[in-house]
Amino acid sequence: MTAKTVFIILFTAIITIFLVINTDAVEFNFLVDKVNISKLVVIGVCTLIGFVLGFIAGKPKRTYSSYDDHAEVVEVPAKSALSDEDKDYIS
């Protein structure tokens, strides 16, 4: 296993243990109402939101250039053999 796989397994295990330990109800004050929600749900949702935002922020951005639309593609024929001068140099 790679280090990345081990890290993911350990991190998932730690998050799972943390969620199972914190199952108490917590009172949340929304703008209009008060709601009792389990800490497990709150921590789980916050962790999920963090992963999604981290994934979105970490994606490489595509760059577009107007030069790409106007550039000419020049195909260079591939050489399959060495020139005589190169053969003399090698030997």
Biotite code that builds the C-alpha atoms (Angstrom):
import biotite.structure as struc

atoms = struc.array([
    struc.Atom([0.000, 0.000, 0.000], chain_id="A", res_id=1, res_name="MET", atom_name="CA", element="C"),
    struc.Atom([1.127, 3.503, -0.725], chain_id="A", res_id=2, res_name="THR", atom_name="CA", element="C"),
    struc.Atom([1.471, 6.213, 1.896], chain_id="A", res_id=3, res_name="ALA", atom_name="CA", element="C"),
    struc.Atom([-1.569, 7.980, 0.451], chain_id="A", res_id=4, res_name="LYS", atom_name="CA", element="C"),
    struc.Atom([-3.742, 4.878, 0.918], chain_id="A", res_id=5, res_name="THR", atom_name="CA", element="C"),
    struc.Atom([-2.551, 4.386, 4.504], chain_id="A", res_id=6, res_name="VAL", atom_name="CA", element="C"),
    struc.Atom([-3.239, 8.068, 5.261], chain_id="A", res_id=7, res_name="PHE", atom_name="CA", element="C"),
    struc.Atom([-6.761, 7.843, 3.846], chain_id="A", res_id=8, res_name="ILE", atom_name="CA", element="C"),
    struc.Atom([-7.521, 4.682, 5.842], chain_id="A", res_id=9, res_name="ILE", atom_name="CA", element="C"),
    struc.Atom([-6.188, 6.182, 9.096], chain_id="A", res_id=10, res_name="LEU", atom_name="CA", element="C"),
    struc.Atom([-7.983, 9.488, 8.567], chain_id="A", res_id=11, res_name="PHE", atom_name="CA", element="C"),
    struc.Atom([-11.269, 7.720, 7.827], chain_id="A", res_id=12, res_name="THR", atom_name="CA", element="C"),
    struc.Atom([-10.880, 5.544, 10.938], chain_id="A", res_id=13, res_name="ALA", atom_name="CA", element="C"),
    struc.Atom([-10.162, 8.581, 13.132], chain_id="A", res_id=14, res_name="ILE", atom_name="CA", element="C"),
    struc.Atom([-13.163, 10.488, 11.751], chain_id="A", res_id=15, res_name="ILE", atom_name="CA", element="C"),
    struc.Atom([-15.403, 7.427, 12.267], chain_id="A", res_id=16, res_name="THR", atom_name="CA", element="C"),
    struc.Atom([-14.275, 6.957, 15.878], chain_id="A", res_id=17, res_name="ILE", atom_name="CA", element="C"),
    struc.Atom([-14.717, 10.686, 16.522], chain_id="A", res_id=18, res_name="PHE", atom_name="CA", element="C"),
    struc.Atom([-18.255, 10.580, 15.112], chain_id="A", res_id=19, res_name="LEU", atom_name="CA", element="C"),
    struc.Atom([-19.258, 7.511, 17.146], chain_id="A", res_id=20, res_name="VAL", atom_name="CA", element="C"),
    struc.Atom([-17.992, 9.070, 20.398], chain_id="A", res_id=21, res_name="ILE", atom_name="CA", element="C"),
    struc.Atom([-19.892, 12.354, 19.880], chain_id="A", res_id=22, res_name="ASN", atom_name="CA", element="C"),
    struc.Atom([-23.546, 11.321, 19.654], chain_id="A", res_id=23, res_name="THR", atom_name="CA", element="C"),
    struc.Atom([-24.996, 13.842, 22.141], chain_id="A", res_id=24, res_name="ASP", atom_name="CA", element="C"),
    struc.Atom([-27.759, 16.200, 21.063], chain_id="A", res_id=25, res_name="ALA", atom_name="CA", element="C"),
    struc.Atom([-26.841, 19.840, 20.557], chain_id="A", res_id=26, res_name="VAL", atom_name="CA", element="C"),
    struc.Atom([-29.218, 22.785, 20.306], chain_id="A", res_id=27, res_name="GLU", atom_name="CA", element="C"),
    struc.Atom([-28.797, 24.946, 17.208], chain_id="A", res_id=28, res_name="PHE", atom_name="CA", element="C"),
    struc.Atom([-30.325, 28.383, 16.957], chain_id="A", res_id=29, res_name="ASN", atom_name="CA", element="C"),
    struc.Atom([-31.426, 29.117, 13.430], chain_id="A", res_id=30, res_name="PHE", atom_name="CA", element="C"),
    struc.Atom([-32.899, 32.485, 12.500], chain_id="A", res_id=31, res_name="LEU", atom_name="CA", element="C"),
    struc.Atom([-36.444, 31.433, 13.284], chain_id="A", res_id=32, res_name="VAL", atom_name="CA", element="C"),
    struc.Atom([-36.319, 28.222, 15.299], chain_id="A", res_id=33, res_name="ASP", atom_name="CA", element="C"),
    struc.Atom([-34.219, 26.178, 17.745], chain_id="A", res_id=34, res_name="LYS", atom_name="CA", element="C"),
    struc.Atom([-33.452, 22.594, 16.736], chain_id="A", res_id=35, res_name="VAL", atom_name="CA", element="C"),
    struc.Atom([-31.804, 19.736, 18.639], chain_id="A", res_id=36, res_name="ASN", atom_name="CA", element="C"),
    struc.Atom([-29.434, 17.864, 16.330], chain_id="A", res_id=37, res_name="ILE", atom_name="CA", element="C"),
    struc.Atom([-26.965, 15.088, 17.080], chain_id="A", res_id=38, res_name="SER", atom_name="CA", element="C"),
    struc.Atom([-23.273, 16.061, 17.124], chain_id="A", res_id=39, res_name="LYS", atom_name="CA", element="C"),
    struc.Atom([-22.702, 13.079, 14.845], chain_id="A", res_id=40, res_name="LEU", atom_name="CA", element="C"),
    struc.Atom([-24.832, 14.671, 12.117], chain_id="A", res_id=41, res_name="VAL", atom_name="CA", element="C"),
    struc.Atom([-23.249, 18.110, 12.546], chain_id="A", res_id=42, res_name="VAL", atom_name="CA", element="C"),
    struc.Atom([-19.651, 16.845, 12.465], chain_id="A", res_id=43, res_name="ILE", atom_name="CA", element="C"),
    struc.Atom([-20.405, 14.473, 9.580], chain_id="A", res_id=44, res_name="GLY", atom_name="CA", element="C"),
    struc.Atom([-22.031, 17.191, 7.467], chain_id="A", res_id=45, res_name="VAL", atom_name="CA", element="C"),
    struc.Atom([-19.210, 19.662, 8.218], chain_id="A", res_id=46, res_name="CYS", atom_name="CA", element="C"),
    struc.Atom([-16.589, 17.042, 7.290], chain_id="A", res_id=47, res_name="THR", atom_name="CA", element="C"),
    struc.Atom([-18.404, 16.241, 4.040], chain_id="A", res_id=48, res_name="LEU", atom_name="CA", element="C"),
    struc.Atom([-18.697, 19.927, 3.158], chain_id="A", res_id=49, res_name="ILE", atom_name="CA", element="C"),
    struc.Atom([-14.979, 20.354, 3.905], chain_id="A", res_id=50, res_name="GLY", atom_name="CA", element="C"),
    struc.Atom([-14.041, 17.486, 1.598], chain_id="A", res_id=51, res_name="PHE", atom_name="CA", element="C"),
    struc.Atom([-16.227, 18.827, -1.215], chain_id="A", res_id=52, res_name="VAL", atom_name="CA", element="C"),
    struc.Atom([-14.857, 22.369, -0.876], chain_id="A", res_id=53, res_name="LEU", atom_name="CA", element="C"),
    struc.Atom([-11.287, 21.047, -0.702], chain_id="A", res_id=54, res_name="GLY", atom_name="CA", element="C"),
    struc.Atom([-11.835, 19.003, -3.845], chain_id="A", res_id=55, res_name="PHE", atom_name="CA", element="C"),
    struc.Atom([-13.300, 21.964, -5.709], chain_id="A", res_id=56, res_name="ILE", atom_name="CA", element="C"),
    struc.Atom([-10.517, 24.305, -4.557], chain_id="A", res_id=57, res_name="ALA", atom_name="CA", element="C"),
    struc.Atom([-7.799, 21.775, -5.418], chain_id="A", res_id=58, res_name="GLY", atom_name="CA", element="C"),
    struc.Atom([-8.878, 21.067, -8.986], chain_id="A", res_id=59, res_name="LYS", atom_name="CA", element="C"),
    struc.Atom([-6.496, 22.392, -11.606], chain_id="A", res_id=60, res_name="PRO", atom_name="CA", element="C"),
    struc.Atom([-7.961, 25.242, -13.595], chain_id="A", res_id=61, res_name="LYS", atom_name="CA", element="C"),
    struc.Atom([-8.320, 25.072, -17.337], chain_id="A", res_id=62, res_name="ARG", atom_name="CA", element="C"),
    struc.Atom([-6.661, 27.871, -19.182], chain_id="A", res_id=63, res_name="THR", atom_name="CA", element="C"),
    struc.Atom([-7.869, 29.012, -22.540], chain_id="A", res_id=64, res_name="TYR", atom_name="CA", element="C"),
    struc.Atom([-5.844, 31.128, -24.858], chain_id="A", res_id=65, res_name="SER", atom_name="CA", element="C"),
    struc.Atom([-6.947, 32.944, -27.958], chain_id="A", res_id=66, res_name="SER", atom_name="CA", element="C"),
    struc.Atom([-3.588, 31.979, -29.440], chain_id="A", res_id=67, res_name="TYR", atom_name="CA", element="C"),
    struc.Atom([-4.627, 28.314, -29.473], chain_id="A", res_id=68, res_name="ASP", atom_name="CA", element="C"),
    struc.Atom([-7.482, 29.072, -31.875], chain_id="A", res_id=69, res_name="ASP", atom_name="CA", element="C"),
    struc.Atom([-5.223, 30.768, -34.423], chain_id="A", res_id=70, res_name="HIS", atom_name="CA", element="C"),
    struc.Atom([-2.084, 28.655, -34.201], chain_id="A", res_id=71, res_name="ALA", atom_name="CA", element="C"),
    struc.Atom([-1.149, 26.569, -37.184], chain_id="A", res_id=72, res_name="GLU", atom_name="CA", element="C"),
    struc.Atom([-0.429, 22.924, -36.566], chain_id="A", res_id=73, res_name="VAL", atom_name="CA", element="C"),
    struc.Atom([2.706, 21.854, -38.393], chain_id="A", res_id=74, res_name="VAL", atom_name="CA", element="C"),
    struc.Atom([3.276, 18.143, -38.632], chain_id="A", res_id=75, res_name="GLU", atom_name="CA", element="C"),
    struc.Atom([6.889, 17.052, -38.711], chain_id="A", res_id=76, res_name="VAL", atom_name="CA", element="C"),
    struc.Atom([7.493, 13.704, -40.359], chain_id="A", res_id=77, res_name="PRO", atom_name="CA", element="C"),
    struc.Atom([9.041, 11.206, -37.977], chain_id="A", res_id=78, res_name="ALA", atom_name="CA", element="C"),
    struc.Atom([12.476, 9.870, -38.871], chain_id="A", res_id=79, res_name="LYS", atom_name="CA", element="C"),
    struc.Atom([12.770, 6.172, -38.409], chain_id="A", res_id=80, res_name="SER", atom_name="CA", element="C"),
    struc.Atom([16.470, 5.900, -39.260], chain_id="A", res_id=81, res_name="ALA", atom_name="CA", element="C"),
    struc.Atom([19.657, 7.758, -38.409], chain_id="A", res_id=82, res_name="LEU", atom_name="CA", element="C"),
    struc.Atom([21.497, 9.815, -40.969], chain_id="A", res_id=83, res_name="SER", atom_name="CA", element="C"),
    struc.Atom([24.867, 8.623, -42.293], chain_id="A", res_id=84, res_name="ASP", atom_name="CA", element="C"),
    struc.Atom([26.623, 11.353, -40.321], chain_id="A", res_id=85, res_name="GLU", atom_name="CA", element="C"),
    struc.Atom([24.995, 10.177, -37.074], chain_id="A", res_id=86, res_name="ASP", atom_name="CA", element="C"),
    struc.Atom([25.886, 6.561, -37.810], chain_id="A", res_id=87, res_name="LYS", atom_name="CA", element="C"),
    struc.Atom([29.562, 7.544, -38.332], chain_id="A", res_id=88, res_name="ASP", atom_name="CA", element="C"),
    struc.Atom([29.575, 9.503, -35.081], chain_id="A", res_id=89, res_name="TYR", atom_name="CA", element="C"),
    struc.Atom([28.133, 6.624, -33.052], chain_id="A", res_id=90, res_name="ILE", atom_name="CA", element="C"),
    struc.Atom([30.485, 3.966, -34.398], chain_id="A", res_id=91, res_name="SER", atom_name="CA", element="C"),
])
